[in-house]
Amino acid sequence: MNEYTQSASHISASATRRRWAGAALVLALVAGGGFVLSGAFDASQAQDMTSEPVTAEPPIMQLHDSEVYEIAPRDLLAAIAFTGSVQPGRTADISAQVAGIANQVHVQAGDTVSEGDVLVEIDATDLNLQLRQQQSTLSSTEIQLNAARQTLERVRSLAERGSTPQATLDSAIADVDGLEASLASLQSQVEQVQTNIERTTIRAPFSGTVSNRMVEPGQVVSQGAAIVSLVDLSRLTIDAMVPLAQSAAIAVGQTASVEVQGLDGLVFEAAVERINPVAEEGTRSVVVHLGLDNVDARLRGGMFATGRIVTEVSGDTIAVPRDAVLDGDGERYVLAVVDGEIIRRVVSVEKVWDRLGLVEIADGVAAGDVIVALPLSGLEAGQSVVVGAL
């Protein structure tokens, strides 16, 4: 029920009495005049019998201000209400990739960090020892490989002159191949240890805020154990619950206005980013994922949000209350008030905006026209009316 129809029920009874008050007054005056004329006729017996009879003026119906509507261009929009919760755009539980003792923990819950900042340092003493051992073995193997390659060149030269058997040459080739394979394996092991040493310094993968710290200095950390939770609050998402029956009108890219509990008076703008293809189990609702920027960092994860997703907009539109449009003689029309008289105007309906209680008119009325907003009993074209008090 809109502003033009919500008072119709309590207006009808009183309005009926008001509208015909003028008519009763006119009839009373006419009746009184009749008595006076009759008395004068009886007294003198000289009244001209051919004089025209006295007729009553048509009654004037009074219309309340709430029963008329002045047309003005307006923007119309259709929207679907939703409820949901605010969630960070990115969330990560950062885990240790190597085991060891947490030497230093540089952050606490609530700290803001930038991408690449050091969060935790794990002791790398054992890994550094392992690296030196691998590098020593690698160097020794490189020396052996160089010697084997020199031996192979000499044996190959002798074999070409027929001074050494083929078996000796094959053995020299096998020695070089074996050492080359060992060297490649050792190089990989060294690189792996170097990588693990780098992993003892745990850095922020993106800029954000620390939401939880799960390790303390001196604590032994297992490989794969979560140590810090990081969230990015610069971009948030809202998991909006929308009635399944209305979800077909929602599309990616549509805008939404959002109000958040605890931030009264503030309205945030969001946009539809994703729509779940099926309804939530046990409900008749679909989750629509909205994205919004959190530039001033006022929003927090977990806040309760309500809002409306705008599904259709029509700007600078001529629209009238739905109850003002009547049907008759195969036409749709409105009753306009023109110079104190009711005029019937046929209209062409463009669209009915059910949720707004309005009808968009393509032709038949214009801005500035005053029409009757309600279907009033006894009101017809040609009726004299006055808006407001007589």
TORMARDREN-947848 format. One record per residue (C-alpha): residue number from 0; residue in one letter; x, y negated, z negated. Coordinates in Angstrom, 1 decimal, always signed. Layout:
<atoms>
ATOM  pakol  milum       x       y       z
ATOM    NUM      A       X       Y       Z
...
</atoms>
This chain:
<atoms>
ATOM  pakol  milum       x       y       z
ATOM      0      M    +0.0    +0.0    +0.0
ATOM      1      N    +1.5    -3.4    +1.0
ATOM      2      E    +1.0    -6.9    -0.2
ATOM      3      Y    -1.9    -7.5    +2.1
ATOM      4      T    -4.0    -4.4    +1.1
ATOM      5      Q    -3.1    -3.8    -2.6
ATOM      6      S    -5.8    -6.2    -3.9
ATOM      7      A    -8.6    -5.1    -1.5
ATOM      8      S   -10.4    -3.0    -4.0
ATOM      9      H   -10.9    -5.7    -6.7
ATOM     10      I   -11.5    -8.5    -4.2
ATOM     11      S   -14.4    -6.9    -2.3
ATOM     12      A   -17.1    -7.3    -5.0
ATOM     13      S   -16.2   -10.8    -6.0
ATOM     14      A   -15.6   -11.9    -2.5
ATOM     15      T   -19.1   -10.8    -1.4
ATOM     16      R   -20.6   -13.0    -4.1
ATOM     17      R   -18.4   -15.9    -3.1
ATOM     18      R   -18.9   -15.6    +0.7
ATOM     19      W   -22.6   -15.8    +0.6
ATOM     20      A   -22.8   -18.5    -2.1
ATOM     21      G   -22.8   -21.2    +0.6
ATOM     22      A   -25.6   -19.4    +2.4
ATOM     23      A   -27.8   -19.3    -0.8
ATOM     24      L   -27.2   -23.0    -1.3
ATOM     25      V   -28.2   -23.8    +2.2
ATOM     26      L   -31.4   -21.7    +2.0
ATOM     27      A   -32.3   -23.3    -1.3
ATOM     28      L   -31.9   -26.8    +0.2
ATOM     29      V   -34.0   -25.7    +3.2
ATOM     30      A   -36.7   -24.3    +0.9
ATOM     31      G   -36.7   -27.4    -1.3
ATOM     32      G   -37.0   -29.6    +1.8
ATOM     33      G   -39.9   -27.4    +2.9
ATOM     34      F   -41.7   -28.1    -0.3
ATOM     35      V   -41.2   -31.9    +0.0
ATOM     36      L   -42.3   -31.9    +3.6
ATOM     37      S   -45.4   -29.8    +2.7
ATOM     38      G   -46.3   -32.2    -0.1
ATOM     39      A   -46.0   -35.2    +2.1
ATOM     40      F   -48.2   -33.5    +4.7
ATOM     41      D   -50.9   -32.7    +2.2
ATOM     42      A   -50.9   -36.2    +0.9
ATOM     43      S   -51.1   -38.1    +4.1
ATOM     44      Q   -52.6   -35.6    +6.6
ATOM     45      A   -50.9   -37.8    +9.2
ATOM     46      Q   -47.8   -35.8    +9.9
ATOM     47      D   -47.2   -35.2   +13.6
ATOM     48      M   -48.2   -31.6   +14.2
ATOM     49      T   -45.9   -31.4   +17.3
ATOM     50      S   -42.6   -32.1   +15.3
ATOM     51      E   -39.9   -29.4   +15.7
ATOM     52      P   -39.6   -26.9   +12.8
ATOM     53      V   -36.6   -27.2   +10.4
ATOM     54      T   -34.0   -24.4   +11.0
ATOM     55      A   -31.2   -23.3    +8.6
ATOM     56      E   -27.5   -23.7    +9.6
ATOM     57      P   -25.7   -20.4   +10.0
ATOM     58      P   -24.1   -19.3    +6.7
ATOM     59      I   -20.4   -19.9    +6.2
ATOM     60      M   -18.4   -16.9    +4.8
ATOM     61      Q   -15.6   -17.7    +2.4
ATOM     62      L   -12.3   -15.8    +2.9
ATOM     63      H    -9.8   -15.5    +0.1
ATOM     64      D    -6.2   -16.4    +0.8
ATOM     65      S    -5.2   -12.8    +0.3
ATOM     66      E    -7.6   -11.7    +3.0
ATOM     67      V    -5.9   -13.5    +5.8
ATOM     68      Y    -2.5   -13.2    +7.3
ATOM     69      E    -0.5   -15.8    +9.2
ATOM     70      I    +1.6   -14.1   +11.9
ATOM     71      A    +5.4   -14.8   +12.0
ATOM     72      P    +8.2   -13.0   +13.7
ATOM     73      R   +10.1   -10.7   +11.4
ATOM     74      D   +12.7    -7.9   +11.4
ATOM     75      L   +11.3    -4.4   +10.8
ATOM     76      L   +13.3    -1.4    +9.7
ATOM     77      A   +12.5    +2.1    +8.8
ATOM     78      A   +14.5    +3.7    +6.1
ATOM     79      I   +14.8    +7.0    +4.2
ATOM     80      A   +15.4    +6.9    +0.4
ATOM     81      F   +18.1    +9.1    -1.1
ATOM     82      T   +19.8    +9.9    -4.4
ATOM     83      G   +23.3   +11.2    -4.7
ATOM     84      S   +26.7   +11.0    -6.5
ATOM     85      V   +29.8    +9.1    -5.6
ATOM     86      Q   +32.9   +11.1    -4.9
ATOM     87      P   +36.5   +10.2    -4.0
ATOM     88      G   +37.3   +10.4    -0.3
ATOM     89      R   +40.4   +12.5    -1.0
ATOM     90      T   +41.2   +14.7    -3.9
ATOM     91      A   +44.3   +16.9    -4.4
ATOM     92      D   +45.5   +19.2    -7.2
ATOM     93      I   +49.3   +19.0    -6.7
ATOM     94      S   +51.0   +22.3    -7.5
ATOM     95      A   +54.6   +23.2    -8.2
ATOM     96      Q   +56.3   +25.0    -5.3
ATOM     97      V   +59.2   +26.2    -7.4
ATOM     98      A   +59.4   +27.6   -10.9
ATOM     99      G   +61.4   +25.8   -13.6
ATOM    100      I   +61.3   +23.5   -16.6
ATOM    101      A   +59.6   +20.1   -16.1
ATOM    102      N   +62.4   +17.7   -17.0
ATOM    103      Q   +60.5   +14.5   -16.4
ATOM    104      V   +56.8   +13.6   -15.9
ATOM    105      H   +56.6   +10.1   -14.6
ATOM    106      V   +52.8    +9.6   -14.5
ATOM    107      Q   +49.8    +9.7   -16.8
ATOM    108      A   +46.0    +9.9   -16.1
ATOM    109      G   +44.8    +6.6   -14.7
ATOM    110      D   +48.1    +5.5   -13.2
ATOM    111      T   +48.1    +4.2    -9.6
ATOM    112      V   +50.7    +5.6    -7.3
ATOM    113      S   +51.8    +5.1    -3.7
ATOM    114      E   +52.6    +7.7    -1.2
ATOM    115      G   +56.1    +9.1    -1.8
ATOM    116      D   +56.3    +8.1    -5.5
ATOM    117      V   +57.9   +10.7    -7.8
ATOM    118      L   +55.4   +12.4   -10.1
ATOM    119      V   +57.3   +15.2   -11.7
ATOM    120      E   +61.0   +16.4   -11.7
ATOM    121      I   +61.7   +20.1   -12.3
ATOM    122      D   +65.1   +21.2   -13.5
ATOM    123      A   +67.2   +22.4   -10.5
ATOM    124      T   +70.3   +23.7   -12.3
ATOM    125      D   +69.8   +27.3   -11.4
ATOM    126      L   +69.0   +26.4    -7.8
ATOM    127      N   +72.1   +24.3    -7.5
ATOM    128      L   +74.2   +27.2    -8.7
ATOM    129      Q   +72.5   +29.5    -6.2
ATOM    130      L   +73.2   +27.0    -3.5
ATOM    131      R   +76.9   +26.9    -4.3
ATOM    132      Q   +77.1   +30.7    -4.2
ATOM    133      Q   +75.3   +30.8    -0.9
ATOM    134      Q   +77.5   +28.1    +0.6
ATOM    135      S   +80.6   +30.0    -0.6
ATOM    136      T   +79.5   +33.2    +1.0
ATOM    137      L   +78.6   +31.3    +4.2
ATOM    138      S   +82.0   +29.8    +4.4
ATOM    139      S   +83.7   +33.2    +3.9
ATOM    140      T   +81.5   +34.7    +6.6
ATOM    141      E   +82.4   +31.9    +9.0
ATOM    142      I   +86.1   +32.6    +8.4
ATOM    143      Q   +85.6   +36.4    +9.1
ATOM    144      L   +83.6   +35.6   +12.2
ATOM    145      N   +86.3   +33.4   +13.6
ATOM    146      A   +88.9   +36.1   +13.0
ATOM    147      A   +86.7   +38.7   +14.6
ATOM    148      R   +86.2   +36.5   +17.7
ATOM    149      Q   +89.9   +36.1   +18.1
ATOM    150      T   +90.4   +39.9   +17.7
ATOM    151      L   +87.7   +40.5   +20.3
ATOM    152      E   +89.5   +38.2   +22.8
ATOM    153      R   +92.8   +40.1   +22.4
ATOM    154      V   +91.1   +43.5   +22.7
ATOM    155      R   +89.2   +42.4   +25.8
ATOM    156      S   +92.4   +41.2   +27.4
ATOM    157      L   +94.1   +44.5   +26.7
ATOM    158      A   +91.1   +46.5   +28.0
ATOM    159      E   +91.1   +44.6   +31.2
ATOM    160      R   +94.8   +45.7   +31.8
ATOM    161      G   +93.9   +49.2   +30.7
ATOM    162      S   +96.1   +49.1   +27.6
ATOM    163      T   +93.4   +49.9   +25.1
ATOM    164      P   +90.5   +52.3   +25.2
ATOM    165      Q   +86.9   +51.2   +25.7
ATOM    166      A   +86.0   +52.3   +22.2
ATOM    167      T   +88.2   +49.7   +20.6
ATOM    168      L   +86.6   +47.0   +22.7
ATOM    169      D   +83.1   +48.2   +21.7
ATOM    170      S   +84.1   +48.2   +18.1
ATOM    171      A   +85.4   +44.6   +18.3
ATOM    172      I   +82.2   +43.4   +20.0
ATOM    173      A   +80.1   +45.1   +17.2
ATOM    174      D   +82.2   +43.4   +14.5
ATOM    175      V   +81.5   +40.0   +16.0
ATOM    176      D   +77.8   +40.7   +16.5
ATOM    177      G   +77.4   +41.8   +12.9
ATOM    178      L   +79.2   +38.8   +11.5
ATOM    179      E   +77.1   +36.4   +13.6
ATOM    180      A   +73.9   +38.0   +12.3
ATOM    181      S   +75.2   +37.8    +8.7
ATOM    182      L   +76.1   +34.2    +9.3
ATOM    183      A   +72.6   +33.3   +10.6
ATOM    184      S   +71.0   +35.0    +7.6
ATOM    185      L   +73.2   +33.1    +5.2
ATOM    186      Q   +72.5   +29.8    +6.9
ATOM    187      S   +68.8   +30.5    +6.5
ATOM    188      Q   +69.3   +31.3    +2.8
ATOM    189      V   +71.2   +28.1    +2.3
ATOM    190      E   +68.5   +26.1    +4.0
ATOM    191      Q   +65.9   +27.8    +1.8
ATOM    192      V   +67.7   +26.9    -1.4
ATOM    193      Q   +68.2   +23.4    -0.2
ATOM    194      T   +64.5   +23.1    +0.4
ATOM    195      N   +63.6   +24.5    -3.0
ATOM    196      I   +65.9   +21.9    -4.6
ATOM    197      E   +64.1   +19.2    -2.7
ATOM    198      R   +60.8   +20.7    -4.0
ATOM    199      T   +61.9   +20.2    -7.6
ATOM    200      T   +61.1   +16.5    -7.1
ATOM    201      I   +57.3   +16.4    -6.7
ATOM    202      R   +56.0   +13.3    -4.9
ATOM    203      A   +52.6   +11.9    -4.2
ATOM    204      P   +51.3   +13.1    -0.9
ATOM    205      F   +49.1    +9.9    -0.5
ATOM    206      S   +48.4    +6.7    -2.3
ATOM    207      G   +45.8    +7.0    -5.1
ATOM    208      T   +45.1    +7.3    -8.8
ATOM    209      V   +46.2   +10.1   -11.2
ATOM    210      S   +43.0   +11.7   -12.5
ATOM    211      N   +44.7   +14.4   -14.6
ATOM    212      R   +48.1   +15.5   -15.8
ATOM    213      M   +48.5   +19.2   -16.6
ATOM    214      V   +52.2   +19.4   -17.6
ATOM    215      E   +54.4   +17.9   -20.3
ATOM    216      P   +58.1   +17.3   -20.3
ATOM    217      G   +60.0   +20.5   -21.3
ATOM    218      Q   +57.2   +22.8   -20.3
ATOM    219      V   +58.0   +25.8   -18.1
ATOM    220      V   +56.2   +25.5   -14.8
ATOM    221      S   +55.3   +28.5   -12.8
ATOM    222      Q   +55.4   +28.5    -9.0
ATOM    223      G   +51.9   +27.5    -7.7
ATOM    224      A   +50.7   +26.0   -11.0
ATOM    225      A   +48.8   +22.8   -10.8
ATOM    226      I   +50.6   +19.9   -12.5
ATOM    227      V   +48.9   +16.7   -11.4
ATOM    228      S   +45.5   +15.8    -9.9
ATOM    229      L   +45.4   +12.8    -7.6
ATOM    230      V   +42.4   +11.0    -6.1
ATOM    231      D   +42.1    +8.3    -3.4
ATOM    232      L   +39.4    +5.8    -4.5
ATOM    233      S   +40.0    +3.4    -1.6
ATOM    234      R   +37.5    +5.3    +0.5
ATOM    235      L   +34.6    +7.1    -1.2
ATOM    236      T   +31.9    +9.5    -0.1
ATOM    237      I   +28.3    +9.9    -1.3
ATOM    238      D   +26.6   +13.3    -1.1
ATOM    239      A   +23.1   +12.0    -0.5
ATOM    240      M   +20.1   +14.3    -1.0
ATOM    241      V   +17.5   +13.6    +1.8
ATOM    242      P   +14.1   +15.4    +2.2
ATOM    243      L   +14.3   +18.1    +4.9
ATOM    244      A   +11.2   +16.8    +6.7
ATOM    245      Q   +12.8   +13.4    +7.2
ATOM    246      S   +16.4   +14.5    +8.0
ATOM    247      A   +15.7   +14.8   +11.8
ATOM    248      A   +15.6   +11.0   +12.0
ATOM    249      I   +19.1   +10.7   +10.5
ATOM    250      A   +22.2   +10.5   +12.8
ATOM    251      V   +25.9    +9.9   +12.4
ATOM    252      G   +26.7    +6.2   +12.4
ATOM    253      Q   +23.5    +5.0   +10.9
ATOM    254      T   +24.0    +2.5    +8.0
ATOM    255      A   +22.8    +2.7    +4.5
ATOM    256      S   +22.4    +0.3    +1.5
ATOM    257      V   +23.6    +1.8    -1.8
ATOM    258      E   +23.0    +0.8    -5.4
ATOM    259      V   +25.1    +2.4    -8.1
ATOM    260      Q   +24.0    +3.0   -11.7
ATOM    261      G   +25.9    +0.7   -14.0
ATOM    262      L   +26.5    -2.0   -11.3
ATOM    263      D   +23.1    -3.6   -11.3
ATOM    264      G   +22.6    -6.3    -8.7
ATOM    265      L   +25.3    -5.1    -6.4
ATOM    266      V   +24.5    -3.5    -3.0
ATOM    267      F   +27.1    -1.6    -1.1
ATOM    268      E   +27.1    -0.8    +2.6
ATOM    269      A   +27.8    +2.8    +3.7
ATOM    270      A   +27.6    +4.8    +6.9
ATOM    271      V   +26.5    +8.3    +7.8
ATOM    272      E   +29.6   +10.4    +8.5
ATOM    273      R   +28.4   +14.0    +8.4
ATOM    274      I   +25.1   +15.9    +8.0
ATOM    275      N   +24.8   +19.4    +6.6
ATOM    276      P   +23.1   +21.7    +9.2
ATOM    277      V   +21.0   +23.6    +6.6
ATOM    278      A   +19.0   +22.7    +3.5
ATOM    279      E   +20.5   +23.3    +0.1
ATOM    280      E   +19.5   +26.7    -1.3
ATOM    281      G   +16.5   +26.5    -3.5
ATOM    282      T   +15.6   +23.0    -2.4
ATOM    283      R   +13.8   +21.2    +0.5
ATOM    284      S   +16.7   +18.8    +0.8
ATOM    285      V   +19.6   +18.3    +3.2
ATOM    286      V   +23.0   +16.8    +2.1
ATOM    287      V   +24.0   +13.8    +4.1
ATOM    288      H   +27.6   +12.6    +3.6
ATOM    289      L   +28.0    +8.8    +3.6
ATOM    290      G   +31.3    +7.0    +3.6
ATOM    291      L   +32.0    +3.6    +2.1
ATOM    292      D   +35.0    +1.4    +1.3
ATOM    293      N   +35.9    +0.7    -2.3
ATOM    294      V   +38.0    -2.4    -1.6
ATOM    295      D   +37.5    -4.0    -5.1
ATOM    296      A   +37.8    -0.6    -6.9
ATOM    297      R   +34.6    -1.0    -8.8
ATOM    298      L   +33.3    +2.4    -7.9
ATOM    299      R   +34.4    +5.6    -9.7
ATOM    300      G   +33.9    +9.2    -8.8
ATOM    301      G   +30.8   +10.8   -10.4
ATOM    302      M   +28.7    +7.6   -10.4
ATOM    303      F   +25.0    +8.1    -9.7
ATOM    304      A   +23.8    +6.3    -6.6
ATOM    305      T   +20.5    +5.6    -4.9
ATOM    306      G   +19.8    +3.9    -1.6
ATOM    307      R   +18.2    +3.9    +1.8
ATOM    308      I   +19.4    +5.1    +5.2
ATOM    309      V   +18.2    +2.8    +8.0
ATOM    310      T   +16.9    +5.0   +10.8
ATOM    311      E   +15.3    +2.3   +13.0
ATOM    312      V   +15.4    -1.5   +13.4
ATOM    313      S   +13.3    -3.8   +15.4
ATOM    314      G   +14.2    -7.5   +15.3
ATOM    315      D   +12.1   -10.7   +15.8
ATOM    316      T    +8.9    -8.6   +15.9
ATOM    317      I    +5.3    -9.6   +15.9
ATOM    318      A    +3.6    -7.3   +13.4
ATOM    319      V    +0.3    -7.4   +11.5
ATOM    320      P    -1.1    -5.4    +8.6
ATOM    321      R    -2.2    -2.0    +9.6
ATOM    322      D    -5.7    -2.6    +8.2
ATOM    323      A    -6.1    -5.7   +10.3
ATOM    324      V    -6.2    -3.7   +13.6
ATOM    325      L    -9.7    -2.5   +14.3
ATOM    326      D   -11.2    -0.1   +16.9
ATOM    327      G   -14.3    -0.7   +18.9
ATOM    328      D   -15.7    -0.3   +22.4
ATOM    329      G   -12.6    +1.6   +23.3
ATOM    330      E   -10.4    -1.3   +22.4
ATOM    331      R    -8.1    -2.2   +19.6
ATOM    332      Y    -8.5    -5.7   +18.3
ATOM    333      V    -8.0    -8.2   +15.4
ATOM    334      L   -10.3   -10.9   +14.1
ATOM    335      A    -8.6   -14.3   +14.3
ATOM    336      V    -9.6   -17.4   +12.5
ATOM    337      V    -9.7   -20.3   +15.0
ATOM    338      D   -11.1   -23.7   +13.9
ATOM    339      G   -13.2   -22.1   +11.2
ATOM    340      E   -14.7   -19.4   +13.5
ATOM    341      I   -14.0   -15.7   +13.8
ATOM    342      I   -12.6   -14.8   +17.3
ATOM    343      R   -12.1   -11.3   +18.5
ATOM    344      R    -8.8   -10.7   +20.2
ATOM    345      V    -7.9    -7.5   +22.0
ATOM    346      V    -4.3    -6.4   +21.2
ATOM    347      S    -1.8    -4.0   +22.7
ATOM    348      V    -0.1    -1.9   +20.0
ATOM    349      E    +3.6    -1.2   +20.5
ATOM    350      K    +4.3    +1.0   +17.4
ATOM    351      V    +2.8    +1.8   +14.0
ATOM    352      W    +5.3    +1.5   +11.1
ATOM    353      D    +3.6    +3.8    +8.7
ATOM    354      R    +6.0    +3.3    +5.8
ATOM    355      L    +5.7    -0.4    +6.0
ATOM    356      G    +2.0    -0.5    +6.5
ATOM    357      L    +2.4    -2.6    +9.6
ATOM    358      V    +1.6    -2.4   +13.3
ATOM    359      E    +3.9    -3.9   +15.9
ATOM    360      I    +1.9    -5.8   +18.5
ATOM    361      A    +3.1    -6.1   +22.1
ATOM    362      D    +0.4    -8.5   +23.3
ATOM    363      G    -2.7   -10.3   +22.1
ATOM    364      V    -1.5   -12.5   +19.3
ATOM    365      A    +1.4   -14.8   +18.7
ATOM    366      A    +3.4   -16.4   +15.9
ATOM    367      G    +1.3   -18.9   +14.0
ATOM    368      D    -2.1   -17.2   +14.5
ATOM    369      V    -4.2   -16.5   +11.4
ATOM    370      I    -6.0   -13.2   +11.4
ATOM    371      V    -8.2   -11.3    +8.9
ATOM    372      A    -6.0    -8.8    +7.1
ATOM    373      L    -8.7    -6.5    +5.9
ATOM    374      P   -11.8    -4.7    +7.4
ATOM    375      L   -14.5    -6.9    +5.7
ATOM    376      S   -18.1    -5.8    +5.8
ATOM    377      G   -20.4    -8.2    +7.7
ATOM    378      L   -17.6   -10.1    +9.3
ATOM    379      E   -18.1   -10.4   +13.1
ATOM    380      A   -16.9   -12.5   +16.0
ATOM    381      G   -18.7   -15.9   +16.0
ATOM    382      Q   -19.0   -16.0   +12.2
ATOM    383      S   -18.2   -19.4   +10.6
ATOM    384      V   -15.6   -19.0    +7.9
ATOM    385      V   -13.6   -21.1    +5.5
ATOM    386      V   -10.3   -19.9    +3.9
ATOM    387      G   -10.0   -20.7    +0.2
ATOM    388      A   -12.5   -22.7    -1.7
ATOM    389      L   -15.6   -24.2    +0.0
</atoms>
